[in-house]
Amino acid sequence: MGALAVGAQAPDFSTETHDGTVLRLAELLEQGAVVLFFYPRDFTPGCTAEACAFRDDYADFVEAGAAVVGVSADSGDSHRRFAQHHDLPFPLVSDADGALRAAYGVDKVWGLLPGRITFVIDRQGIVRHVFDSALFARRHSGDALAVIERLSQNAAD
């Protein structure tokens, strides 16, 4: 099947975050662009590096008018511990049933591990960038931020 392509309409969703609030993509998009990153598991080395890179760039995302949301199949309790342990300032959502992964076409890597894919979605709900790399976990944030800054610049022009 493969991940949603650039230019596709991002599927809306409503789900509970690690801190118990309800997050709806359409509501986030009213405020600005959204970076939605799918990662395999909390507390693993690559996923920790990826989440911490998003944390370290978070102020730049906010300044550019974008929200960041992390998604994995881990439980809300695991997400709470992960967010607290690493001071993650953005919401994490549990996709235990795989519905979000299916909607966004996030397949398993090598048929085993949940995929690591980042989507940048503009305010109209259009996918503007897809970065799919299981190995380059830290690059997800930098690539997404470059696209967000470009979108922000284009909106200002």
C-alpha positions in Angstrom: 0.0 0.0 0.0 2.6 2.6 1.0 2.4 5.8 2.9 0.2 8.7 1.9 1.9 10.7 -0.9 2.7 14.4 -1.1 -0.5 16.1 -2.3 -2.8 13.7 -0.6 -5.5 14.8 1.9 -4.5 13.8 5.4 -7.2 11.7 7.1 -8.8 13.5 10.0 -8.7 11.7 13.4 -9.8 12.2 17.0 -7.9 10.5 19.8 -6.8 10.8 23.3 -3.3 12.1 24.1 -0.9 10.8 26.8 -2.2 13.6 29.2 -5.8 12.7 28.7 -6.9 15.5 26.4 -8.8 14.8 23.1 -6.8 15.7 20.0 -8.5 16.2 16.7 -6.4 16.9 13.6 -9.0 19.3 12.1 -8.8 21.4 15.2 -5.0 21.5 15.1 -5.0 22.5 11.5 -7.2 25.5 12.3 -4.2 26.9 14.2 -1.5 26.0 11.7 0.5 23.1 10.1 0.9 19.8 11.8 3.9 17.5 12.0 2.7 13.9 12.6 5.5 11.5 13.3 5.0 7.8 13.6 7.6 5.8 15.5 8.0 2.2 16.5 8.2 2.2 20.4 8.7 4.3 23.4 12.1 4.1 25.2 14.0 2.4 22.3 17.3 4.1 21.3 16.2 5.3 17.8 12.7 6.4 19.0 14.2 8.2 22.0 16.7 10.0 19.7 13.8 11.0 17.3 11.5 12.2 20.0 14.3 14.2 21.7 15.2 15.8 18.3 11.6 17.0 18.0 11.8 18.2 21.6 15.0 20.1 20.9 13.5 21.8 17.8 10.0 22.3 19.4 10.3 26.0 20.0 11.2 26.5 16.3 8.2 24.5 15.3 5.9 26.6 17.5 7.5 29.8 16.3 6.8 28.7 12.7 3.1 28.1 13.7 3.2 24.2 13.7 2.0 21.6 16.1 4.0 18.3 16.6 2.3 15.0 17.4 4.0 11.7 18.0 2.2 8.3 17.3 3.0 4.8 18.3 1.2 1.7 19.4 2.4 2.0 23.0 -0.2 2.5 25.7 -1.1 5.9 27.1 0.6 4.9 30.3 3.9 4.2 28.5 3.5 7.5 26.6 3.1 9.4 29.9 6.3 7.9 31.3 8.2 8.5 28.0 7.0 12.1 27.8 7.8 12.8 31.4 11.2 11.0 31.4 12.4 13.0 28.3 10.5 16.3 28.9 8.6 16.0 25.7 6.4 19.2 25.2 4.2 17.8 22.5 1.3 15.2 22.6 1.8 11.5 22.1 -1.1 9.4 21.0 -1.6 5.7 21.3 -2.5 3.8 18.1 -2.9 0.4 19.8 -5.4 -0.9 17.2 -3.3 0.4 14.2 -6.1 2.5 12.8 -4.0 5.6 12.4 -1.1 3.7 10.8 -3.5 2.1 8.4 -5.2 5.4 7.5 -1.8 7.0 6.8 -0.3 3.9 5.1 2.5 3.4 7.6 3.6 -0.1 6.9 6.0 -2.3 8.9 9.7 -2.1 8.2 11.2 -5.4 7.0 7.8 -6.9 7.8 8.6 -6.7 11.5 8.8 -3.2 13.1 6.2 -0.5 13.0 7.3 2.1 10.5 9.0 5.4 11.2 7.4 8.0 8.9 6.9 11.8 9.4 4.2 13.7 7.6 4.0 17.5 7.3 0.4 18.6 6.8 -0.5 22.1 5.8 -3.4 24.1 7.2 -5.7 22.9 4.4 -5.0 19.3 5.4 -2.7 18.5 2.5 0.4 16.3 3.0 3.3 18.5 1.9 6.2 16.3 2.9 6.8 12.6 3.8 10.0 11.4 5.3 10.3 7.7 5.6 13.5 6.4 7.3 13.8 3.7 9.9 17.5 4.4 10.2 17.9 8.1 10.3 15.7 8.8 13.3 17.2 12.2 14.2 16.7 13.5 10.6 12.9 13.4 10.9 12.7 16.6 12.9 15.2 18.6 10.9 13.6 17.6 7.6 10.1 18.5 8.9 11.3 21.8 10.3 12.8 22.8 7.0 9.4 22.2 5.3 7.5 24.0 8.0 9.7 27.0 7.7 9.2 27.0 3.9 5.4 26.8 4.3 5.6 29.6 6.9 7.7 31.7 4.5 5.3 31.1 1.6 2.3 32.0 3.7 4.0 35.3 4.7 4.8 36.2 1.1 
